[in-house]
Amino acid sequence: GQSLEQPSEVTAVEGAIVQINCTYQTSGFYGLSWYQQHDGGAPTFLSYNGLDGLEETGRFSSFLSRSDSYGYLLLQELQMKDSASYFCAAPMDTGRRALTFGSGTRLQVQP
Amino acid sequence: GAVVSQHPSWVICKSGTSVKIECRSLDFQATTMFWYRQFPKQSLMLMATSNEGSKATYEQGVEKDKFLINHASLTLSTLTVTSAHPEDSSFYICSARTQGETQYFGPGTRLLVL
């Protein structure tokens, strides 16, 4: 089986930097993805790490350490619109690639 | 990027009726689509894998006779919630994967069973 753990809530102010951690336990590992979901909306893809290291996409970066079974999403220059839920997710198996989602982290950006 | 659509976006129905939700990949072909369900303030949970031209694969605890899945073409999968009850009220989201690792999600269908 697979499980991905995240903090339930994070609060930060506009312009700040916030890190959302994800630790995982999987029977096999096929990469870690990050998704953003605003209230009432569907998840949107943010980033993917297949190998160790940092992936940068604009204000968002994601890091993976396979030896530590750990990853994080880094959001810089926070904006009010970044208030949302963030999920880490990992493919269940090498074939289907259906995703197991983490428990989700609700980010609240304050002025 | 790839686009996945869902229809309807929301539906309200009476208990005991059936509801069909469509999921379409608009600009790519998807031999496999996935159906997820999300209850309020919870994470997404995989319900089933929809395979074009073959039977769907259901996750443990998901009743295949209640949640009928048909993947009739490379761009369309449908989920039918049969004899819906209030406990089936949820946010149903489909996704499809292109050749890469990215999964593209539909906008979701919010179902409310009265």
Chai-1 contact restraints between the chains, C-beta under 6 A:
chainA,res_idxA,chainB,res_idxB,connection_type,confidence,min_distance_angstrom,max_distance_angstrom,comment,restraint_id
A,G31,B,E101,contact,1.0,0.0,6.0,A-B,restraint_1
A,A42,B,I93,contact,1.0,0.0,6.0,A-B,restraint_2
A,A42,B,F105,contact,1.0,0.0,6.0,A-B,restraint_3
A,A42,B,P107,contact,1.0,0.0,6.0,A-B,restraint_4
A,A42,B,G108,contact,1.0,0.0,6.0,A-B,restraint_5
A,P43,B,F105,contact,1.0,0.0,6.0,A-B,restraint_6
A,F45,B,T102,contact,1.0,0.0,6.0,A-B,restraint_7
A,Y48,B,E101,contact,1.0,0.0,6.0,A-B,restraint_8
A,R96,B,T49,contact,1.0,0.0,6.0,A-B,restraint_9
A,R97,B,R97,contact,1.0,0.0,6.0,A-B,restraint_10
A,A98,B,F34,contact,1.0,0.0,6.0,A-B,restraint_11
A,A98,B,L46,contact,1.0,0.0,6.0,A-B,restraint_12
A,A98,B,T49,contact,1.0,0.0,6.0,A-B,restraint_13
A,F101,B,S43,contact,1.0,0.0,6.0,A-B,restraint_14
A,F101,B,L44,contact,1.0,0.0,6.0,A-B,restraint_15
A,S103,B,S43,contact,1.0,0.0,6.0,A-B,restraint_16
A,G104,B,S43,contact,1.0,0.0,6.0,A-B,restraint_17
